[in-house]
Amino acid sequence: MNITKETIGTAPVTITESAIRELRAIKEAQNIPDDHGLRIGVKGGGCSGFSYILGFDLEKEKDQVYELGGFKILMEKSHGLYLLGMEIDWVDGLNNRGFSFNNPNASDTCGCGSSFSA
């Protein structure tokens, strides 16, 4: 199924340069096809109520499409409420390594930083 949509204005999230570099490396290492975009979203679950979705996927009918850092960003419209203003970063330190989600909409987050409540 080939869904062609016009890119919508400004993405509701930002991605730091370090996260973009890591996403490019993952895409290349895993041979992700060019027709896949970067899906950003939320799903129910996790120790705080919601957990983040971040991965490569094909565009779906309910998606809003943005362009950010050279990536086609895919996001369900309903997820924007939870993600508006969020920054995705890549942390590569001695005690922590991985994607970090800095979400101003999160009223509570778990210790691992991958789930939140709103």
N, C-alpha and C positions, 0 to 999 in steps of 0.2 A: 504494500500500500504506500503510495507516494503522496504525502500531504504537503502542499506548497502553500505557505502562509507568508504574509508580509511581516517583516520584523517590526515589533512594537517598540516605541520610544526607548526611554532609559530603563535599564534593568533595575528591579527593586533591591538587588543585592550588589555588593562589590566583592572583587576577588583580588587579593594582593599579588604583587609580582612573583613572590616566592611560591604562592599556591599555583599560579599560572604555569610557572616553570615545571613544577611537579606534575601538574595535570598533563602537560605536553609530553613529559617523559613517560608517564603511565600510558598515554594514548599510543605513543610510538612503541613502547616495549610490549604492549598487548595487541598490537596490530589492529587497533580499533578503526573500522572503516570510516571514511570521510562523511558518509551520510548519517552518522550518529552525532547527536548533540550531547551536551553536558546537562543531565537532569539534576535539578536542585529542587528539593521539596521536603515534606514532612510526612510522617506516618504515625499512627497511634502505636504506643508501646514505649519501651525503655523505662528506666526506673523513675522518671519524672513525668511521664504521661505521653510525650511525643519524642520521636527520634528523627534525626535528619536523614535525608536521602541525598546522596551525591554519587553519581556514576554516569557512564555513557549509555545512551539509549536512543532508540528511534523516536522520531516525533509522533505524537498521538493527537487525535482529533481535539481533545480538550486543552491542549497546550497553548500557552502564550510563548512567543519566541522572541528572544533578545540576542543581541550581539555584544559580547564582553570579552576582552582580552584575546580576540581571535577565535573564540569559541561561540558556537550557536548554543545559547542557553535555553533549555526547555523547562517550563514551570507551569503547573496547573494554576489557573487563575485563583482558585480558592486557597491555595497555599501562600499567596502573596500576603495575606493578612498576618500570618505568623512569621514571615521572613522579611518584611519591609525594613530596610535599613541594615540588614545583617551583613557582616563582613566575614568572608571565608579566607583563612590564612593557613600557611603551612609552617609548622613548628618543627625544628630539627635541633633539639637540645639534648643535653645529657640525660635528663629525667623524662623527657616527653618527645615523641616524634609522631607526627600525623597532622591531619587537617583539624583546624580549630575554627569553631563557629562562634563569632561574637555577635550575639543577637540581642538588640535593645528591647525586643518584645517579650523576652523570656523573664517571667517573674521568679522562676526558680530553676536551677540547673543541678544536674548530678555531678558527682566528683569526677567522672570520666569526661564530662563536657560534651557528650554526644546525645544527651537527651535533655528535655526541658519541659516546663509547664508554662502556660500562658494565661 
